């Protein structure tokens, strides 16, 4: 999209749209070389973090802001190429549980809500009790543990793609920008960048081994768990 904010190098999508063919050929050679070497360029690992205030949250609390990473446009384009290659592998190994509707093709919040409300309506028609627990992981994307994520990726990804993502996650740096103020650079030791095309799929893989319960609905980092029975005591104990 033309209006997307660029990263620290100020190369925008609009600039990419107007690159001459010779430059596009060179860029293709660079991408193919990175894929062949399973290497992610160090110059594309710098992120600018901007803070988006969450509605109805206190402005004086750090938890009231959602960090968004402004990444180099060339890095995001490479992300898309890698994602296009690993998604079929993720699907073929059934890595993402069926209960997870977040960041998946032909899955949306509306589909998940319809699925769950339909289940609840059926239970009520059968005169069953139906308590639920609703969970929201705080700062979920920022808390992804790289060592654990890489371990899970290594279980099913071919070595070249595993090594690319390993290179992608290592030695990343960020700075925080708020208004006219900019922080120093700091190393990224955990998390996946909100703003990267790879991040949602990496998050889904990271959370894919959460214990599966039959009546669970998940959308990204939000989870609902239902229990049902005609005996209210049994439904509560099941939860």
N, C-alpha and C positions, 0 to 999 in steps of 0.2 A: 504494500500500500504506500502511496506517495507521501501521505502525511505522517508516517511513522518517524519518531525522533531518532536521530543518529547516535552512535556511540562517541567515544572520546576523539576519534579521528575525524569526525564531522562528515564522513562519507554517507550521504543519505540515499534512500531508494531512488530519488529523482535523479541523482548523479549516475547511479547504475543504469537507469533507463536510457541515458544518453551516451553511454560508453561506445566508442567505435568498435568495429568488429575485431580489429587486431588486439585490442585490450581484452575483449571477451575470450578470444582464443587463448591468450596468456593466462587469464584467470581460470579457464578450464584446465589448462596444463597444471596450474598450481593445485587445484582441487584434486585432480587425478593423482598427482604426486603425493599429496597428503593421504589420500585413500590407500595408495600403494605402500606408503611407509608407515601407515597407522599412526599418523602424527597430527596433532592439532597445534597450529602456530602460536607461539608465545605472545606475539603482538596482538592476538585476538582474544586474549584472556583478561583484558582490563575491562572492568564494569564500572559504570557510574550509577550509583543508587540514588533514586529520588523517592521521597516519602509521600505516599498518597493517604490523606486523612480518611479514616473509616467513618461513615455517617453515624451520627448520634454517639460518638465516642469522645471522651475528654481529651482536649488537645494537649494537655500537659503530661500525658502518659505516653511513653514510647510504644506501648502495645496498641495504641490507638491508630497506628500508621502501618500501612502496607508497603513494604519495600519493593520497588520495581527496578529491574536492572536495565539500563540503557547499554546495549551491547553493540559492538561494531557490526555494521550491516553485512560486511563480507563474511563475518563469523556466523551470523544468522542464516545466511544463504547456504553455507556449508552444513550447518545444523540440519536444514531441510533435506539436503542430499543424504546425510547419514541416516536420518529418520526414515526416509523413503526406503532405505535398504534394510533397516532392522525391523520395521513394523511387520512385514510378512513373517519374519522369524518368530516374533513375539506371538503372532496369531497362531502359527503352526504348532507352537508348544503350549498353547492355551495358558499362557502365563497370567493374564489378567482375569480375575474371577468374574463370573457372569453378574454378580451383584454390584460390580463397579460400573457405573454409567458415566463417570467423569472423563472427559477428553477422549471419547471414543466415537468413531463414525456411526451415524444413525442412532446415537444415544443422546438423550438430553434430560434436563431436570424435569420437563413435562412428562416424558416417558416414565421416569422413575417415580414421580409423584402419582401418576395414574396407576402404575403397577401396585404401589403400596396401598393407596386408597381403595382400589378394587379388592385387594385382599382383606382389608379391614371391614369393608361393607359386607363381604361374604361371611366373615366371622360373626358380625352382628346379626345377620339374617339367621344364622345357626344358633343364635343366643349364647355365644361364647364370649368370655372375658378376653380382653386384648390390651394389656398394658405394654408400654414400650419404653425403651431407653434411647435417648438421642445424644450422640457424641460429636464433639467438634474439636479436632486437634489444633491446639494453639501453635501458631507459627510453623505449620506443618512443613512447608517447602524449605524453610530455613534450617530445619533440624535433621534433614536427611544425612545420615552418617555414611560418609563416602566408603569406608572400609566394608561395611555391610552391603551397601549397594553394589560395589564391585564384585563382592563374593557371589551375590545373586546373579549378576550378569554373566559371570564366568561359567555358571552352571549350564547355560544354554546358548550363549552367543559364540559364533566362530571366533577364533583367536584374533583375526585382523580387526573385527568390529569391536571386540572387547578392548583391544589395545588403543583404538581410537578414542573410546569413551574414557578409558583410564587417563590418556593424555589430556583429554578435554577437561577432566575434573582436577587434575594436578596443577599446582603452581598458579592458581588464579588469584587476582588481586582486585580490590574494589576501593572506590572512594565515595563518600556521601556528599551529595550536593543539596543544599537547602537554600533557596533564594540565591543570593550572591555569595554565599559561603560554601567553601569546598574543604573537605577534610584531607588528611594525608592518605596515602595508599596503605591498605591493610590486607593480609592474606586471607583468603576464603578457606576455612578449615572444615566447613560442613554446609549442607544445603545445595539446592539446585536453583539456578537463576530464573526468577519469574520474569519472563520476557524472552526466554529462549524457547524455540520450538521443541527441543529435546526434553525440557524440564518436565512437562506433564506426563510423558511416557515413562521417564525415569522415576518419577514419584509413584506412578501406578505399579511399576515393577517393585519398587522398594516396599510398598505396602501390600503386595500381592499375597504374602504368606501370613497375613493376619488370620487367626483362627476363623474358619468359615462356619457360620451358623445358618441354618436353613432359611430363616426369615430375617434376612439382613438386606438392607438397601444402602448403598454407598454412592455418593457423588463427590469425587475428589477427596477432600479431607473430612467430609460430613457423613456420619453413619447413623442409621436408625436400626434398632433391633427390636423385633416383636416377639411376644410370647402369647400363646392362646390356649385356652382350656375352658371347659364349663365349670371347673373348680377354681375360684379366684386364688386360693392358697397355692395350688399347684402352678398357676401362671406366674405368681410372684417368686416362688422358689426357683422356677426355671430361669428367670432373669438373673 
